[in-house]
Amino acid sequence: MSTETPIENEHLDTMDRTVKEVKHRRPNVRKRRRITAGARGRFLFYSVPVLVFVLVITVFIVKIASIQQVEVPLMDQSGLEAQGGLIDRDHPIPLEVDEQGDTEPEIVIVDATEPTVPMEEPSELRETDPEDVEGDDPEIEVFTKLYVVSVPAAIHADPSSSSEVILEPQLNDIVLKIGLSGEWTEVQNKRGEKGYIKTALVADSPFFLPQIGETYYVQNRQVYVRSGPGTTYEVEGFALRGMTVRVLELADGWSKIRTEHGLNGFMHNDLFGSTKPENEITELEVGRFMYVDTEEANLRESPSTDAEIIGAAFMDDRVYQISDNGGWSKIRTEGGVVAYVFNHLLREKAPANPFVRTNRTLYIDTNSVNVRSSPTTDASVVKRLDRDQSVTELEANDTWSKVKLSDGSVGFIRSDLLTNVTPPPEGFQRASGTLYVTTGAANIRSQPNTSSSVVVVTRYGESLTRVATGASWTMIKTSAGKSGYISNDLISTKKPAAQTGGGGSGSGSSSSGSGSSGNANSTLRQRVVDIARSAVGTPYRLGGKTMSAFDCSGLVKYTFEAIGYKNIPHGSDPQARQLGTKISFSGRDFSNLLPGDLIFFSRGYGYHHVGIYIGNNQMVHAVSGRGTVIDNLMTYPLAARVNRVLD
């Protein structure tokens, strides 16, 4: 069955009819004529030049095709800046060809510490990050940059110390690591010479060599500064991380430096560098007692020499070290002053505290006392004594007394548990209750008589605890725990009214006389003289400030605290600067002085000694080897300063 549609059949019939009509109407054409002789000549004239031209072109093409082609490798332009696609044909790329015609493998240098920093190598050596080098490419050799970090050093021909030395590199010279061979490293220098060097003599980073005059930063948390270039030398101080040091001299692996706080000494070169570290430490908490190690140390408001001076401390003064920043210490004095002082003006070792001979009678001043075998609370107890029992003090220091007991045995008792106040003598009866002082000022004495030493001075209205009562004297204890005797006519069982005028007088005391400031101070000046005189004969001990022993400033401290002054510094120099007001005098003319004035002596820097003026050109003072004595100022070395505490 035909798939053609009626429309398609009709179309085909129409085309057939058209073709037949065309053929029927075609006109008759005559046959082509033969070529004549003239036509042949014209054909040759035109065809020969064409053939010649075709022949020449063919020969030229064959000539070009016969020339041998040379393949030129492309240069790796990855490391160069773009040149706009230009090719300099006058300067062709040089080729280095080995015997087999292959180019040499590419050499890559890898710096283990600074992979992106170019090194000064020959132009054919290119430094590349290790991650950019494909490990499986046989055409690339990877070298690591190493530094010579110890000299003398040698590069040997073979991995043996006995082999030929081909090169002696200097400190921080660069070599290229090729491989390892036991304790040796195969290397190549910049000139391409290969050999072996001890592995211990090279490292990934250069050896740090400080320069004289340059400033660097401490790298570790806390670094010792020593007196010499070695760990066996004494530690002079320390520096903290981030602190600057200036190099003064170079030693073998050490440098003599000066810290930013002025501390000089030696520091190992590994402990400082040119990079300022992060997380600096400013102060270290300490919490310990230290001692002043100079005649006078300025106390400043902040850790800087530009800070205000707020006081002074003196040789052997004890201070509490709160913190330390390597150059300055934050301290608290015995008087409670918080300040800063240079570290090198302090020391850890306490001043010498030797026992000095006393040979005097003392009494137990508490209900029960342990007598120990040695001067420490850890020593064994050899005996126990009760209140008022007497002992013979053979010698003592600031803390302990070596005593002889009634049975002849010897032991040690804490000095603050003893007193020179005698127990109530015969005729006294034990008593209790509260008493009140009824005069402007009253002496509390060590024995019930006016010739004994003054323990302390009490003021009008002060309360006392009665211990025992006699016919003329009463044994008492002050609110501060001091024991002694007071005249009965200076006390009462009734609290007196507020004082408006003068007070009474009696044995062992002087009244104020009137309410005027001048008369009151006159009375206090006499109290100072009485207390100072009563200390005569007390042994000398450095740091002593009680009736068991005194040094010169301890005597002043004890005397003025006995009349009510508080927080008096211990030390002749701070007393000169802080206690009283300076007054004028000339040479050995002491006519301008009043009893109770303080007289200071100097060796040219600060004040090293002090005495208490008692009138008639005399002073009471504590002297090493002599104890508390009275001396004539007309024959004593010239005084340097006089202070008046009581106008």
C-alpha positions in Angstrom: 0.0 0.0 0.0 1.5 3.3 -1.1 2.2 5.9 1.7 2.0 8.9 -0.6 -0.8 11.3 -0.1 -3.0 12.5 -2.9 -1.5 16.0 -2.8 2.1 14.5 -3.2 1.0 12.4 -6.3 -0.6 15.4 -7.9 2.7 17.4 -7.5 4.8 14.7 -9.1 2.5 14.5 -12.2 2.9 18.2 -12.8 6.7 18.0 -12.7 6.8 15.3 -15.3 4.7 17.3 -17.8 6.9 20.3 -17.4 10.1 18.4 -18.2 8.6 17.0 -21.4 7.6 20.4 -22.6 11.1 21.8 -22.1 12.7 19.0 -24.1 10.2 19.5 -26.9 11.0 23.3 -27.2 15.1 22.9 -27.1 16.6 24.4 -30.3 19.2 22.5 -32.5 22.9 23.4 -31.8 25.7 23.2 -34.4 28.8 21.0 -33.9 32.1 22.7 -32.4 34.7 23.7 -35.1 38.3 22.2 -35.2 41.2 24.3 -33.7 43.2 26.1 -36.3 46.9 26.9 -36.4 46.4 30.4 -35.2 44.5 29.2 -32.2 47.3 26.8 -31.2 49.9 29.6 -31.2 47.7 31.7 -28.9 47.3 28.8 -26.5 51.0 28.3 -26.2 51.7 32.0 -25.6 49.5 32.1 -22.6 50.0 28.7 -21.0 53.9 28.6 -20.9 54.3 31.4 -18.4 51.7 29.9 -16.2 53.5 26.5 -16.1 56.8 28.2 -15.3 55.3 30.1 -12.3 53.7 26.9 -11.0 57.0 25.1 -11.3 58.9 27.8 -9.3 56.3 27.7 -6.5 56.5 24.0 -6.3 60.3 24.0 -6.0 60.2 26.7 -3.2 57.6 24.7 -1.2 59.7 21.5 -1.5 62.8 23.4 -0.3 61.1 24.7 2.8 59.7 21.3 3.6 63.2 19.7 3.4 64.7 22.0 6.3 65.2 20.0 9.7 63.1 21.3 12.5 64.6 21.9 16.1 62.3 21.8 19.1 63.1 24.6 21.6 62.0 23.9 25.3 60.0 26.6 26.9 61.5 28.5 29.8 59.6 28.3 33.2 58.2 31.8 33.6 56.3 31.1 36.8 58.8 33.0 38.9 59.1 36.0 36.6 56.8 39.0 36.2 54.7 39.1 33.1 56.5 40.6 30.1 53.6 41.3 27.9 54.3 38.2 25.8 57.4 39.7 24.1 60.2 37.5 23.0 63.7 38.8 22.6 64.9 36.8 19.6 68.3 38.4 19.7 69.1 36.8 23.1 68.0 33.1 22.9 67.7 31.1 26.1 71.0 29.3 27.0 70.8 25.6 27.4 73.0 23.4 29.7 73.1 19.9 28.3 74.8 16.9 29.8 76.3 14.1 27.9 72.9 12.5 27.4 71.4 15.8 26.3 69.3 16.2 29.4 69.2 19.4 31.4 70.4 19.5 35.0 67.8 18.9 37.7 66.3 22.0 39.5 67.8 22.7 42.9 65.4 24.0 45.6 66.6 25.4 49.0 64.3 25.0 52.0 64.9 27.1 55.1 63.4 25.3 58.1 62.9 28.5 60.0 62.1 31.1 57.4 60.8 29.4 54.3 59.7 32.5 52.6 62.8 34.7 53.1 65.3 34.6 50.1 68.9 33.9 50.9 71.9 35.1 49.1 72.6 32.1 46.9 73.8 31.8 43.3 71.2 32.9 40.8 70.6 29.3 39.7 69.5 28.4 43.3 65.9 29.2 44.1 64.4 29.1 47.5 60.9 27.4 47.7 58.4 26.6 50.3 58.7 22.8 51.0 55.0 22.4 50.3 55.5 23.6 46.7 58.0 20.8 46.0 56.6 17.5 44.8 58.5 14.7 46.5 58.1 12.2 43.6 59.7 14.5 41.0 63.2 13.1 40.2 64.2 16.3 38.5 64.1 18.4 41.8 66.6 18.2 44.7 65.5 19.7 48.0 68.2 21.3 50.2 67.6 22.7 53.7 69.5 25.8 54.8 71.5 25.3 58.0 73.6 27.7 60.1 77.0 27.0 61.7 76.3 27.7 65.4 79.6 26.7 67.0 83.2 27.4 66.2 85.8 26.2 65.5 84.0 24.1 62.9 85.3 22.1 59.9 83.8 20.6 56.8 85.5 17.2 56.1 85.8 15.3 52.8 84.3 12.2 54.6 82.2 11.7 57.7 85.3 11.3 59.9 87.3 13.7 62.0 90.5 12.3 60.5 89.5 13.0 56.9 90.7 16.0 55.0 89.3 19.4 56.0 88.0 21.1 52.9 86.5 24.2 54.6 86.5 25.9 58.0 83.2 27.9 58.2 82.7 30.8 60.5 79.9 31.4 63.0 76.5 31.7 61.3 77.8 30.8 57.9 75.1 29.1 55.8 75.4 25.6 54.3 72.9 23.4 52.5 71.9 20.1 54.0 72.1 17.2 51.6 71.7 14.2 54.0 72.6 12.6 57.3 75.3 10.0 58.1 75.2 9.1 61.8 76.5 12.0 63.8 77.6 13.8 60.6 75.6 15.9 58.2 76.4 16.0 54.5 76.4 19.7 53.3 77.2 21.9 50.4 78.4 25.4 50.6 77.5 28.3 48.3 80.3 27.5 45.9 78.9 24.0 45.4 81.6 22.2 47.5 80.3 19.2 49.3 81.5 17.6 52.5 80.5 16.5 56.0 80.2 18.5 59.2 79.4 17.4 62.8 75.6 17.6 63.2 76.0 19.2 66.6 77.7 22.2 65.0 74.8 23.2 62.8 71.2 24.3 63.5 68.1 25.4 61.7 68.4 29.0 63.1 71.5 31.3 63.4 73.4 31.6 66.6 72.4 34.8 68.6 75.4 37.0 69.0 74.7 40.2 71.0 76.4 43.5 70.1 78.1 45.8 72.6 76.0 48.9 73.2 72.8 47.4 71.9 69.6 47.0 74.0 67.7 43.7 74.1 64.8 42.1 75.9 64.7 39.4 78.6 63.0 36.4 77.2 62.3 34.2 80.2 60.0 34.7 83.2 62.8 35.3 85.7 66.5 35.5 84.8 69.4 35.7 87.3 72.0 38.5 87.0 75.3 37.1 88.4 78.5 38.7 89.5 80.5 36.8 86.8 80.1 34.9 83.5 79.0 31.6 84.9 76.4 29.8 87.1 78.9 29.4 89.9 79.0 33.1 90.5 76.9 34.8 93.1 73.4 36.1 92.2 73.3 39.9 92.2 69.7 40.1 91.4 67.3 39.2 88.6 65.3 40.5 85.7 61.8 39.7 84.4 60.4 38.9 81.0 60.2 42.0 78.8 62.7 44.0 80.8 65.4 45.7 78.8 69.1 45.1 79.2 72.0 46.9 77.6 75.1 44.9 76.7 78.3 46.4 78.1 80.9 43.6 77.4 81.0 40.2 75.8 82.2 37.0 77.4 82.2 33.3 76.4 78.4 32.8 75.9 77.7 35.5 78.5 77.3 39.2 78.4 77.9 41.9 81.0 74.7 43.9 81.0 72.9 46.7 82.8 69.2 46.3 83.4 66.7 49.2 83.0 66.8 49.6 86.8 70.6 50.1 86.9 71.6 46.6 88.1 75.0 45.5 86.6 76.0 41.9 86.2 76.4 39.0 83.8 73.5 37.2 81.9 73.7 34.2 79.6 73.2 35.1 76.0 70.4 32.5 75.5 68.2 34.4 78.0 67.7 37.7 76.1 67.1 38.7 72.5 66.1 41.4 70.1 62.4 40.5 70.1 60.1 41.9 72.8 58.1 39.0 74.3 54.4 39.1 75.0 52.8 38.5 78.4 55.3 40.5 80.4 55.5 40.0 84.1 55.6 43.3 86.1 56.0 42.1 89.7 56.5 38.9 91.6 54.8 38.5 95.0 57.4 37.8 97.7 56.2 38.3 101.2 59.4 38.1 103.3 61.5 40.2 105.6 64.6 41.9 104.2 67.2 44.2 105.7 68.6 47.5 104.6 72.2 47.1 103.3 73.4 50.7 103.0 73.9 53.7 105.3 70.7 55.3 103.9 68.1 54.1 101.4 65.5 56.5 99.9 61.9 55.3 100.1 60.0 56.4 97.1 56.3 56.7 96.2 56.7 54.6 93.0 59.4 52.4 91.4 61.2 55.3 89.7 64.1 57.6 90.6 61.9 60.4 89.5 59.2 59.5 92.1 58.9 61.6 95.3 61.0 60.6 98.3 58.6 59.8 101.2 61.1 58.6 103.7 64.3 56.8 104.4 65.5 53.5 105.8 69.0 52.8 107.3 71.6 50.2 107.7 70.1 46.9 109.2 66.6 48.3 109.4 64.1 45.4 108.9 61.5 45.9 106.2 58.7 43.6 104.8 59.2 42.9 101.1 55.7 42.8 99.5 56.7 42.3 95.9 59.7 42.6 93.5 59.9 43.6 89.9 63.5 42.8 89.4 64.8 46.3 90.0 62.6 47.7 92.8 61.0 46.2 95.8 57.7 47.3 97.2 58.2 47.3 101.0 56.5 48.1 104.3 58.6 49.6 107.1 58.3 48.7 110.8 56.4 52.0 111.1 53.8 50.9 108.4 55.1 53.1 105.5 54.6 51.4 102.1 57.2 52.5 99.6 59.6 51.4 96.9 63.4 50.9 97.3 66.1 49.6 95.0 66.7 45.9 95.2 70.4 46.2 95.5 70.0 48.2 98.7 68.4 45.2 100.5 69.7 41.9 101.7 68.2 38.7 103.0 70.7 38.0 105.8 69.7 39.5 109.2 72.2 41.7 110.9 74.5 40.0 113.4 72.8 39.4 116.7 75.5 38.2 119.0 75.0 37.5 122.7 76.5 40.2 124.9 77.6 39.8 128.5 75.1 41.4 131.0 75.5 39.7 134.5 72.4 41.1 136.2 69.4 39.9 138.1 66.0 39.7 136.3 62.6 38.3 137.3 60.0 36.2 135.6 57.3 38.5 134.3 54.6 36.0 133.5 52.8 33.2 135.3 54.9 30.4 133.9 58.1 30.4 131.7 59.9 27.5 129.9 63.6 27.4 130.3 65.1 25.8 127.1 68.3 24.0 126.3 69.1 26.3 123.4 67.9 29.7 122.1 65.0 28.4 120.0 61.4 27.4 120.6 62.2 24.0 119.1 64.7 23.2 121.9 63.8 20.9 124.8 62.4 22.3 128.0 64.8 21.8 130.9 62.8 23.6 133.6 59.7 25.7 134.2 59.7 28.9 136.4 56.9 30.9 138.0 56.2 34.6 138.2 58.6 36.7 140.3 61.3 34.0 140.5 64.7 35.5 140.0 67.4 34.4 137.5 70.9 35.7 136.7 71.1 36.9 133.1 74.6 36.0 131.9 74.3 37.3 128.4 71.5 38.2 125.9 70.7 39.2 122.3 67.6 40.8 120.9 65.4 37.7 121.5 66.9 35.4 124.1 68.6 35.6 127.5 71.1 33.0 128.7 70.3 32.6 132.4 71.7 30.9 135.4 69.1 29.4 137.8 69.2 29.1 141.6 70.4 25.5 141.3 73.3 26.5 139.1 71.9 25.1 135.9 72.0 27.2 132.7 69.3 27.6 130.0 67.6 30.1 127.7 64.5 32.2 128.3 62.9 34.6 125.8 63.9 38.1 126.8 60.4 39.6 126.6 59.3 37.2 129.5 61.8 38.8 131.9 61.8 42.1 133.7 64.1 44.1 135.8 61.2 45.1 138.0 61.7 43.5 141.4 58.7 41.5 142.9 56.9 43.2 145.8 59.4 43.4 148.7 58.6 42.6 152.3 55.7 44.6 153.6 53.8 44.5 150.3 50.5 42.7 150.0 49.0 41.3 146.8 45.9 43.3 145.7 43.8 43.9 142.7 41.6 46.7 141.2 42.0 49.7 139.0 43.9 52.9 139.9 44.1 56.2 138.0 47.0 58.7 137.7 46.1 62.0 139.3 49.1 64.1 138.1 50.1 65.5 134.8 52.8 62.8 134.3 54.2 60.2 136.7 57.2 57.9 136.5 56.7 54.1 136.8 60.0 52.8 138.3 61.6 49.4 138.4 61.9 49.4 142.2 60.0 51.3 144.9 62.4 54.2 145.2 63.2 57.4 143.2 66.8 56.3 142.4 65.7 53.2 140.3 65.3 53.3 136.6 62.1 54.6 135.0 60.2 51.9 133.2 57.6 54.2 131.6 55.9 57.5 132.1 52.1 57.7 132.6 49.7 60.6 132.0 46.9 62.2 134.0 43.8 60.0 134.1 45.5 56.9 132.7 44.2 53.6 134.3 46.6 51.1 136.0 46.0 47.6 137.3 47.0 47.2 140.9 49.3 44.1 141.7 50.5 44.8 145.2 50.3 47.6 147.7 52.9 48.9 150.2 53.1 51.8 152.6 54.4 54.4 150.1 54.5 52.6 146.8 52.1 50.4 144.8 53.1 47.8 142.3 51.1 48.2 139.1 50.8 47.1 135.5 50.0 49.5 132.7 47.5 48.9 129.9 50.5 48.1 127.7 51.6 45.3 130.1 54.5 47.2 131.7 55.1 46.4 135.4 56.6 48.8 137.9 56.1 50.9 141.0 54.3 54.3 141.4 54.2 56.6 144.3 50.9 56.2 146.3 50.3 60.0 146.3 50.1 60.0 142.4 47.2 57.6 142.1 43.6 57.2 143.2 40.9 54.6 143.1 38.5 57.2 141.6 38.8 58.4 138.1 39.7 62.1 138.2 37.8 64.8 136.4 39.2 66.3 133.2 42.3 68.3 134.0 42.0 72.1 133.8 45.0 73.3 135.7 48.1 72.0 137.5 48.4 68.7 139.2 49.9 67.5 142.4 53.4 66.3 143.0 55.0 63.7 145.1 57.9 61.3 145.4 59.3 60.3 142.1 57.4 62.8 140.0 57.1 66.5 139.1 53.9 68.3 138.6 53.0 70.1 135.5 52.8 73.3 137.6 50.3 75.0 135.2 48.2 74.3 132.2 50.5 76.3 129.9 52.2 74.4 127.1 55.6 75.7 128.2 55.4 74.4 131.7 53.9 71.1 130.5 56.8 70.6 128.1 59.3 71.5 130.8 57.9 68.7 132.9 58.1 66.2 130.0 61.6 67.3 129.2 62.6 66.4 132.8 60.8 63.1 132.3 63.0 62.4 129.3 66.1 63.2 131.3 65.0 60.9 134.2 64.2 58.0 131.9 67.5 58.4 130.0 69.5 58.6 133.3 67.7 55.5 134.6 69.0 53.5 131.6 72.7 54.2 132.4 74.5 50.9 132.9 72.2 49.0 130.5 74.3 46.9 128.1 74.7 47.7 124.4 73.2 45.5 121.7 72.6 46.4 118.1 68.9 46.7 117.6 68.2 46.8 121.3 65.3 49.0 122.4 64.4 47.7 125.9 65.9 48.0 129.4 67.5 44.6 128.7 69.8 46.3 126.2 70.0 49.4 123.9 71.6 50.7 120.9 71.8 54.5 120.5 68.5 55.0 118.5 66.8 52.3 120.6 67.5 54.3 123.7 65.8 57.4 122.1 62.9 55.3 120.9 62.4 53.7 124.3 62.7 57.1 126.1 60.2 59.0 124.0 57.7 56.2 123.7 57.8 56.1 127.5 56.3 59.6 127.6 53.6 58.8 125.1 55.1 59.2 121.6 54.2 56.4 119.1 55.8 54.8 116.0 59.2 56.4 116.5 61.6 55.0 113.8 64.5 52.9 114.9 67.7 54.3 113.4 69.6 57.5 114.1 69.3 58.9 110.5 65.4 58.5 110.3 65.1 60.0 113.8 67.2 63.0 112.6 64.9 63.5 109.7 61.5 62.6 111.2 61.6 63.2 115.0 61.5 66.9 116.2 62.7 70.1 114.5 66.2 71.1 113.7 67.6 73.9 115.7 70.7 76.0 115.3 73.9 75.7 117.4 77.6 76.5 116.8 80.6 74.3 117.5 80.7 73.4 121.1 78.4 76.2 122.2 75.4 74.3 123.6 73.8 77.3 125.4 70.9 77.2 123.0 70.0 73.5 123.9 67.3 72.3 126.3 67.2 69.1 128.3 65.6 66.4 126.1 67.1 67.7 122.8 68.5 65.1 120.5 72.1 65.4 119.4 73.2 63.7 116.1 76.6 62.8 114.7 77.7 62.2 111.2 80.7 60.7 109.2 79.9 62.9 106.2 76.9 61.0 104.9 73.7 60.7 106.9 73.7 60.4 110.7 75.2 57.3 112.4 74.8 58.1 116.1 72.4 60.0 118.5 72.4 61.0 122.2 69.9 62.7 124.5 71.0 66.1 126.0 70.5 66.2 129.8 72.0 69.7 130.5 75.4 71.0 131.7 77.0 70.0 128.3 76.3 66.3 128.9 74.4 63.6 127.0 73.2 60.1 127.7 73.8 57.6 124.9 74.3 53.9 124.2 77.8 53.1 122.9 79.1 49.7 121.6 81.4 48.1 124.1 80.4 50.5 126.9 76.6 50.3 127.2 74.5 53.3 128.2 76.7 56.0 129.6 76.9 59.7 130.2 79.6 61.7 128.2 80.8 65.3 128.2 80.1 67.0 124.9 83.1 69.3 125.3 85.4 66.4 124.8 83.3 64.3 122.5 83.5 64.6 118.7 81.6 67.6 117.2 77.9 67.2 116.8 76.4 67.6 113.3 72.8 68.3 114.1 70.4 69.0 117.0 66.6 68.3 117.0 64.1 69.6 119.5 61.1 67.3 120.2 59.6 69.3 123.1 59.5 73.1 122.7 
